[in-house]
Amino acid sequence: MIVKIHFKKSNKTIEVFPGNTLLSVARDHHIFIPSPCGGNARCGGCRIRVLQGKDLEDISAEEYLKLSDEQIEKGFRLACSYVIKEDIEVDI
């Protein structure tokens, strides 16, 4: 199964297999997402907002430490921890 990821800011859509993190697939497709800690969920610098296709039940412990409850409710996630499972639209 292939899923689509639409990056709103660049208006770019990519097709990938589910199971990888958003940060890794963005890197593979030369889409820049800041990741000061190298994608190790230590800094929160890779925060993105999922606009459509929210799959919020699998929030990692690291994301709970780096994001406020309000941010999580608004769809913010860490790209290094967000595992792609379905079609989504994101804002970096």
N, C-alpha and C positions, 0 to 999 in steps of 0.2 A: 504494500500500500504506500502510495506517495502522498505527502501532505504539502500544502503551499504555505509559505511564510511571506506576508506582504510587509515591507518596510515603508511606512507611511512617508517619512521625511524624504527619502530618496525615490519614492514611488517605484521601488523595485520589488518584484516577486520572484522567489526562488522555489524550486521543488526539491524536496529532500525525503529521505526515509525517516520515519519516526525513530526516537530512541536516543538521539544525541542532544546535547545542550544547545540552546540558542546561540551562545557565544561561539561554540566550536563551528557550527554551520555558517554563522556570519563570517568568521575568519576564513573558512574554506571558500567563501564566495566574495572575498575582498570587501566586506562591509564592516566598517570600523565601529566597534563598540568599545569605549574606554574600559580598561581592566587593569588598574594600577597594581593589583596584587598578582596578576598573571592568571586570573580565573580560578583562584583558590577559595573564594567566598570569605575572604578576610577583611575586605575594605568596603564593600557596597558600591564601588565605583562603576560597576556594570549595570546599574539599575536601569531598567526599561519599563515601559508600560504596555501591557497587553490590552489592546482596544477591542478585539473580537476574538472569540474562541477561548475564553477564559477557562482554564482547567485549574482551579485554585485549591483543590483538595490535597494536592501533593506538594505543599509548601515545605521546604526543608527547614531544619532547625537553624541553619545558618541564616536563612532568609528572615526568620522570625527575630533573630538577633540584630539584623542590619536594617530592617524595615519596620516602620511604625504600623500599628493596627490600621490607621487611616490610609496609609500608603497601600497596604495590602488590599483593603476594601476597594480602593480606586484602581486596582489592577496592576500595581507595580510589582515587579519581580526582579531577581538577579539573573542576568543572562547566563552566568556561569553555572547556575543551579536549575534553571528552568529547562526541563526535558521536553522536547517537542513530541506531542502525541496526536495533534490534530491541526487543521488549518487555523492559522492565526494571523492577525494584523498587529504589528507592534510599532511603537513610537520610541525612538532612541533619544 
